[in-house]
Amino acid sequence: MLKKFRADLHIHTCLSPCADLTMSPRRIIDKAAALGLDIIAICDHNSAENAAAAVRAALKHNIKVLPGMEITTLEEAHILALFDETGPVLKLQEKIYAHLPPEENSQEAFGYRIIANEFDEVEGYSKKLLLSATELTLEELVDEIHRLGGLAIASHIDREAFSVIGNLGFIPAELELDALEISVQISRDEALDRYPGIEKYPLVTSSDAHYLEDIGRAHTSFLLETPDISEIRKAFTNREGRRLIREE
């Protein structure tokens, strides 16, 4: 039976640069549960080291956590990579880490990049320069996400910085994106009017939350059978009754 699922597919934890230190996996899950979200995706910058903790924290709630990452390509565009399980996203993380600059993070300059567990306990600190661009091109990254069974979504295409359209001025025809994300700053109709050609892609809206109060400030609703990647992929292509639900 198909039913409605409310999803926020772009949430950062305290591991991400610029994210608040209160954004622990457990607090994120508690906030999402209080808001009645059904699906969330943990998408830290160039890392997935807090994704497993969020999955474990969600076990006491009826929330599906999609382990993911927000990756900066060589073109300095952000791409969301979403998966069902932590295994594939950690394999992707290995590749991302291998293509980041070798210099270590300066805690004095860029703050602490906290790796936490599901009990709000600090387990360590990332030494990676997570704000840096990788050496992977857009096409290389999207191909790798798909090879690992994930979904590739272009982040906040309406932003001037760190977006495919903002940085390139267009979406390459050969780039096999599963969907485009628009930010909370623009409506779907405004985006369609401003960016001709994007109507051929599914459009999602997510919070891009870096603070607890931002979680769920935007979401996308889906008609699915189960809250997983294969069902969302069907919704993106309007197959077997699965679809995005447009809410006014």
Phi, psi and omega per residue, in radians:
M1 nan 2.324 3.123
L2 -1.456 2.482 3.088
K3 -2.560 2.931 -3.083
K4 -1.448 2.339 3.059
F5 -2.183 2.297 3.093
R6 -1.700 2.175 -3.004
A7 -2.233 2.371 2.949
D8 -2.001 1.808 -2.943
L9 -1.674 0.363 -3.101
H10 -2.719 1.563 -3.135
I11 -2.283 2.325 3.116
H12 -1.731 2.644 3.030
T13 -1.879 -3.100 3.125
C14 -1.132 -0.061 3.056
L15 -1.340 -0.511 -3.062
S16 -1.340 2.419 2.955
P17 -1.024 2.470 3.141
C18 1.373 -0.126 3.072
A19 -1.479 2.551 -3.132
D20 -1.193 2.585 -3.117
L21 -1.201 -0.240 3.075
T22 -1.365 -0.117 -3.082
M23 -1.420 1.058 3.082
S24 -1.418 2.708 3.124
P25 -0.935 -0.767 -3.098
R26 -1.146 -0.772 -3.133
R27 -1.151 -0.628 3.089
I28 -1.083 -0.808 3.140
I29 -1.109 -0.768 3.131
D30 -1.060 -0.717 3.128
K31 -1.172 -0.758 3.132
A32 -1.094 -0.684 3.120
A33 -1.142 -0.731 -3.139
A34 -1.114 -0.506 -3.133
L35 -1.508 -0.127 3.137
G36 1.357 0.411 3.074
L37 -1.293 2.519 -3.132
D38 -1.722 -0.570 -3.099
I39 -2.361 2.351 2.961
I40 -2.332 2.722 3.054
A41 -2.138 2.253 3.075
I42 -1.565 2.026 -3.010
C43 -2.299 1.325 3.086
D44 -1.348 2.766 -3.113
H45 -1.191 2.029 3.000
N46 0.968 0.410 -3.129
S47 -2.752 2.681 3.100
A48 -2.284 0.450 -3.004
E49 -1.273 -0.210 3.059
N50 -1.857 0.039 -3.075
A51 -1.160 -0.777 -3.107
A52 -1.112 -0.648 3.110
A53 -1.117 -0.670 3.101
A54 -1.157 -0.694 3.085
V55 -1.047 -0.785 -3.133
R56 -1.186 -0.676 3.140
A57 -1.129 -0.464 -3.095
A58 -1.440 -0.118 -3.062
L59 -1.098 -0.493 3.138
K60 -1.512 -0.040 3.128
H61 -2.095 2.811 3.087
N62 -1.573 1.058 -3.114
I63 -2.232 2.329 3.030
K64 -1.621 2.152 3.081
V65 -1.780 2.146 3.037
L66 -1.666 1.979 3.096
P67 -1.185 2.266 -3.095
G68 -2.602 -3.004 3.079
M69 -2.619 2.681 2.899
E70 -1.937 1.974 -2.954
I71 -1.890 2.411 3.087
T72 -1.694 2.090 -3.100
T73 -1.453 3.081 3.101
L74 -1.001 -0.573 3.124
E75 -1.387 0.042 -3.107
E76 1.104 0.639 3.010
A77 -1.865 2.549 -3.133
H78 -1.666 2.352 3.094
I79 -2.235 2.287 3.033
L80 -1.506 2.323 3.049
A81 -2.043 2.076 -3.064
L82 -2.067 2.430 -3.099
F83 -2.392 2.877 3.074
D84 -1.420 -0.627 -3.023
E85 -2.186 2.884 -3.137
T86 -1.342 -0.462 -3.103
G87 -0.938 -0.974 -3.123
P88 -1.097 -0.664 -3.116
V89 -1.213 -0.543 3.079
L90 -1.274 -0.529 3.018
K91 -1.161 -0.703 3.079
L92 -1.133 -0.679 3.117
Q93 -1.026 -0.702 3.112
E94 -1.002 -0.760 -3.130
K95 -1.193 -0.711 3.127
I96 -1.094 -0.822 -3.141
Y97 -1.039 -0.623 3.139
A98 -1.228 -0.291 -3.106
H99 -1.993 0.275 3.000
L100 -1.648 2.790 3.076
P101 -1.021 2.581 -3.090
P102 -1.281 -0.291 -3.107
E103 -1.132 2.587 3.129
E104 -1.558 2.728 3.083
N105 -1.119 2.398 3.015
S106 -1.669 1.958 -3.128
Q107 -1.127 -0.548 3.131
E108 -1.189 -0.660 -3.088
A109 -1.504 -0.699 -2.985
F110 -2.065 0.027 3.082
G111 1.472 3.063 -3.122
Y112 -1.435 2.330 3.070
R113 -1.830 1.627 -2.905
I114 -1.461 2.273 2.970
I115 -1.762 2.066 -3.032
A116 -2.126 2.811 3.051
N117 -1.791 -3.072 -3.064
E118 -1.297 -0.070 -3.133
F119 -1.845 0.245 -3.115
D120 1.221 0.426 3.109
E121 -1.754 2.398 3.108
V122 -1.352 2.202 3.134
E123 -1.853 -0.238 3.135
G124 2.932 -3.019 -3.121
Y125 -2.373 2.373 3.100
S126 -1.320 2.403 3.102
K127 -1.757 0.058 -3.106
K128 -1.391 2.620 3.019
L129 -1.458 1.438 -2.966
L130 -1.257 -0.318 3.099
L131 -1.414 -0.150 -3.061
S132 -1.327 2.740 2.983
A133 -1.347 2.552 3.034
T134 -1.456 3.084 3.070
E135 -1.622 0.127 -3.124
L136 -1.556 2.345 3.073
T137 -1.334 2.904 3.086
L138 -0.955 -0.838 -3.097
E139 -1.140 -0.735 3.119
E140 -1.070 -0.751 -3.102
L141 -1.173 -0.839 -3.123
V142 -1.072 -0.713 3.106
D143 -1.078 -0.697 -3.125
E144 -1.213 -0.694 3.094
I145 -1.041 -0.792 -3.140
H146 -1.191 -0.633 3.113
R147 -1.055 -0.573 -3.135
L148 -1.548 0.038 3.077
G149 1.549 0.251 -3.084
G150 -1.724 3.096 3.054
L151 -1.785 2.455 3.112
A152 -2.001 2.068 -3.090
I153 -2.177 2.233 3.089
A154 -1.266 2.172 -3.083
S155 -1.283 2.528 2.946
H156 0.432 1.184 -3.029
I157 -1.149 -0.284 -3.127
D158 -1.494 -0.084 3.123
R159 -1.463 2.579 3.118
E160 -1.287 -0.581 -3.100
A161 -1.800 2.469 3.026
F162 1.047 0.627 3.047
S163 -2.266 2.722 -3.130
V164 -1.054 -0.874 -3.112
I165 -1.227 -0.708 -3.133
G166 -1.079 -0.642 -3.077
N167 -1.586 -0.604 -3.103
L168 -1.782 -0.451 -3.069
G169 1.570 -0.095 -3.112
F170 -2.855 2.969 3.035
I171 -1.823 2.026 -3.114
P172 -0.959 2.336 -3.071
A173 -1.087 -0.529 -3.092
E174 -1.450 -0.085 -3.098
L175 -1.427 1.980 -3.010
E176 -1.545 1.170 3.111
L177 -1.304 2.541 3.101
D178 -1.474 -0.480 -3.125
A179 -2.914 2.956 3.038
L180 -2.082 2.501 3.064
E181 -1.843 2.350 2.971
I182 -1.897 2.647 -3.069
S183 -1.444 3.060 3.110
V184 -1.237 -0.152 -3.082
Q185 -1.431 -0.092 -3.046
I186 -2.510 2.565 3.087
S187 -1.536 2.905 3.112
R188 -1.053 -0.803 -3.118
D189 -1.119 -0.679 3.103
E190 -1.128 -0.703 3.132
A191 -1.126 -0.759 3.134
L192 -1.094 -0.627 3.130
D193 -1.285 -0.649 -3.056
R194 -1.386 -0.557 -3.030
Y195 -2.147 1.404 3.140
P196 -0.990 2.399 3.128
G197 1.828 -0.358 -3.096
I198 -1.334 -0.168 -3.117
E199 -1.134 -0.275 3.125
K200 -1.426 -0.098 3.110
Y201 -1.874 2.587 2.932
P202 -1.129 2.479 3.130
L203 -2.005 2.261 3.070
V204 -2.104 2.715 3.040
T205 -2.174 2.286 -3.128
S206 -2.344 2.965 -3.045
S207 -1.380 -0.515 -2.981
D208 0.923 0.732 -2.990
A209 -1.195 2.252 2.977
H210 -1.970 -0.116 3.116
Y211 -2.313 2.626 -3.090
L212 -1.004 -0.678 -3.090
E213 -1.212 -0.228 -3.138
D214 -1.544 -0.273 -3.124
I215 -1.029 2.286 3.103
G216 1.344 0.047 -3.137
R217 -1.136 -0.335 2.963
A218 -2.505 2.547 3.126
H219 -2.653 2.931 3.076
T220 -2.138 2.370 3.112
S221 -1.792 2.424 -3.127
F222 -2.164 2.620 2.927
L223 -1.804 1.902 -3.019
L224 -2.382 2.912 2.978
E225 -1.548 -0.767 3.119
T226 -2.403 2.691 -3.087
P227 -1.493 1.364 -3.125
D228 -2.523 3.022 -3.032
I229 -1.098 -0.737 -3.108
S230 -1.098 -0.658 3.118
E231 -1.232 -0.711 3.103
I232 -1.131 -0.673 3.085
R233 -1.062 -0.711 3.076
K234 -1.115 -0.696 3.124
A235 -1.116 -0.662 3.116
F236 -1.110 -0.472 -3.113
T237 -1.928 0.203 3.081
N238 0.926 0.909 -3.129
R239 -1.903 2.484 3.009
E240 0.945 0.628 3.094
G241 1.448 -0.178 3.101
R242 -1.304 2.463 -3.107
R243 -2.892 2.886 2.951
L244 -1.384 2.470 3.106
I245 -1.781 2.050 3.128
R246 -1.462 2.144 -3.114
E247 -2.004 2.326 3.131
E248 -1.513 nan nan
